[in-house]
Amino acid sequence: MGDDLLRRELDELLLRSAAAEPFRAAVRAFAADARTAAIVVPRVVPRLKVLRLLAQLLDAEPALRPVRAEVDARSGCSDLRGTLSVIDEAGVEHRWRFVWDCRWRAEEEGLRDRWGQPDQVRAAREYGWRCFAEWRRT
């Protein structure tokens, strides 16, 4: 899934979300590769994987009114694992443990490459942010 498609999907998810305009603007800025204090990623993590995580948050929690999000995660070749902390407008912290894993999605969907291995590239392209093997409140 390319950046342009993901940005369009993020825009649609933002429209359905209860997120206030400052957080919506922060997501759009982050998608445009700008820094924002509302989305904190202390480790080096590919921007695309963080955008997929934000898409999952907006889809799974449309009633949430976030003002700040912090990603504590490690990125591998086929995955992103860690925790997402979100502060809402009332100052309440919400936390999720997550695993985004395109290899897992390839296995789930029976996608194989020409060598018979799970086709994680195809899974990432076709399913994009929908490769969450785990999404659990903590």
PLY file of the C-alpha trace (Angstrom):
ply
format ascii 1.0
element vertex 138
property float x
property float y
property float z
element edge 137
property int vertex1
property int vertex2
end_header
0.00 0.00 0.00
1.61 3.22 -1.14
1.91 6.43 0.81
-0.76 8.17 -1.28
-3.33 5.45 -0.70
-2.55 5.34 3.01
-2.91 9.14 3.23
-6.33 8.94 1.56
-7.37 6.19 3.95
-6.09 8.23 6.89
-8.17 11.19 5.71
-11.27 8.97 5.57
-10.54 7.55 9.03
-10.00 11.05 10.41
-13.37 12.14 9.03
-15.09 9.24 10.85
-13.07 9.83 14.01
-14.02 11.98 16.99
-10.43 13.29 17.05
-10.27 17.04 17.51
-8.84 19.20 14.74
-5.40 19.71 16.36
-4.79 15.94 16.41
-6.16 15.57 12.88
-3.72 18.27 11.77
-0.89 16.49 13.59
-1.65 13.20 11.79
-1.71 14.99 8.44
1.55 16.79 9.24
3.20 13.54 10.29
1.98 11.93 7.05
3.63 14.79 5.16
6.90 13.99 6.99
6.72 16.99 9.32
7.55 16.85 13.01
4.77 17.39 15.48
4.70 17.44 19.27
1.38 15.57 19.25
2.91 12.38 17.78
6.05 11.26 19.59
8.27 8.46 18.31
11.43 8.35 20.46
13.10 5.48 18.57
13.91 5.26 14.90
10.82 3.70 13.34
9.83 3.97 9.67
7.25 6.73 9.24
5.08 4.45 7.10
4.78 1.94 9.94
3.78 4.68 12.39
1.16 5.88 9.92
-0.22 2.34 9.74
-0.39 2.33 13.54
-2.25 5.65 13.55
-4.69 4.26 10.97
-5.34 1.28 13.25
-5.93 3.59 16.21
-8.41 5.73 14.28
-10.24 2.68 12.92
-10.35 0.71 16.18
-11.12 3.67 18.45
-13.24 6.16 16.44
-14.85 7.67 19.58
-11.51 8.48 21.19
-10.53 12.17 21.26
-6.72 12.02 21.28
-4.49 15.03 21.79
-1.15 13.21 21.97
0.21 9.82 20.94
3.52 8.20 21.81
4.85 5.11 20.07
7.31 2.88 21.93
8.12 0.24 19.34
10.78 -1.69 17.53
10.64 -2.27 13.82
11.76 -5.46 12.14
11.77 -6.42 8.48
8.16 -7.58 8.47
6.83 -6.16 11.71
6.39 -3.35 14.20
5.91 -4.34 17.86
5.41 -2.28 20.95
3.00 -0.06 22.81
0.98 2.98 21.87
0.09 5.50 24.57
-2.59 8.07 23.83
-3.66 10.98 25.99
-7.23 12.10 25.36
-8.84 15.52 25.81
-9.72 14.71 29.43
-6.07 13.92 30.20
-6.73 10.17 30.48
-4.03 7.83 29.18
-5.01 4.87 27.02
-2.49 2.14 26.13
-2.38 -0.64 23.59
0.05 -3.42 22.98
0.32 -4.13 19.29
2.01 -6.24 16.66
1.76 -5.19 13.02
3.17 -8.08 11.00
2.83 -8.45 7.25
4.40 -11.93 7.36
1.63 -12.99 9.76
-1.01 -11.54 7.40
0.56 -13.38 4.45
0.37 -16.64 6.39
-3.25 -15.93 7.41
-4.25 -15.21 3.82
-2.23 -18.05 2.27
-0.12 -15.64 0.23
3.06 -17.33 -1.03
5.96 -16.02 -3.06
7.56 -18.01 -5.88
9.76 -19.84 -3.37
6.79 -20.96 -1.29
7.46 -18.53 1.57
4.84 -16.19 3.05
4.69 -13.23 0.65
5.01 -10.44 3.18
5.65 -7.81 0.50
2.35 -8.61 -1.19
0.54 -8.69 2.16
1.93 -5.27 3.11
0.97 -3.86 -0.29
-2.53 -5.35 -0.36
-3.49 -5.07 3.32
-1.38 -2.11 4.43
-2.36 -1.09 7.95
-4.72 -4.09 8.25
-1.86 -6.43 9.23
-2.33 -6.20 13.00
-1.80 -9.63 14.53
-2.33 -8.08 17.97
-4.19 -4.99 19.18
-4.89 -5.16 22.89
-5.61 -2.57 25.56
-3.24 -2.75 28.49
0 1
1 2
2 3
3 4
4 5
5 6
6 7
7 8
8 9
9 10
10 11
11 12
12 13
13 14
14 15
15 16
16 17
17 18
18 19
19 20
20 21
21 22
22 23
23 24
24 25
25 26
26 27
27 28
28 29
29 30
30 31
31 32
32 33
33 34
34 35
35 36
36 37
37 38
38 39
39 40
40 41
41 42
42 43
43 44
44 45
45 46
46 47
47 48
48 49
49 50
50 51
51 52
52 53
53 54
54 55
55 56
56 57
57 58
58 59
59 60
60 61
61 62
62 63
63 64
64 65
65 66
66 67
67 68
68 69
69 70
70 71
71 72
72 73
73 74
74 75
75 76
76 77
77 78
78 79
79 80
80 81
81 82
82 83
83 84
84 85
85 86
86 87
87 88
88 89
89 90
90 91
91 92
92 93
93 94
94 95
95 96
96 97
97 98
98 99
99 100
100 101
101 102
102 103
103 104
104 105
105 106
106 107
107 108
108 109
109 110
110 111
111 112
112 113
113 114
114 115
115 116
116 117
117 118
118 119
119 120
120 121
121 122
122 123
123 124
124 125
125 126
126 127
127 128
128 129
129 130
130 131
131 132
132 133
133 134
134 135
135 136
136 137
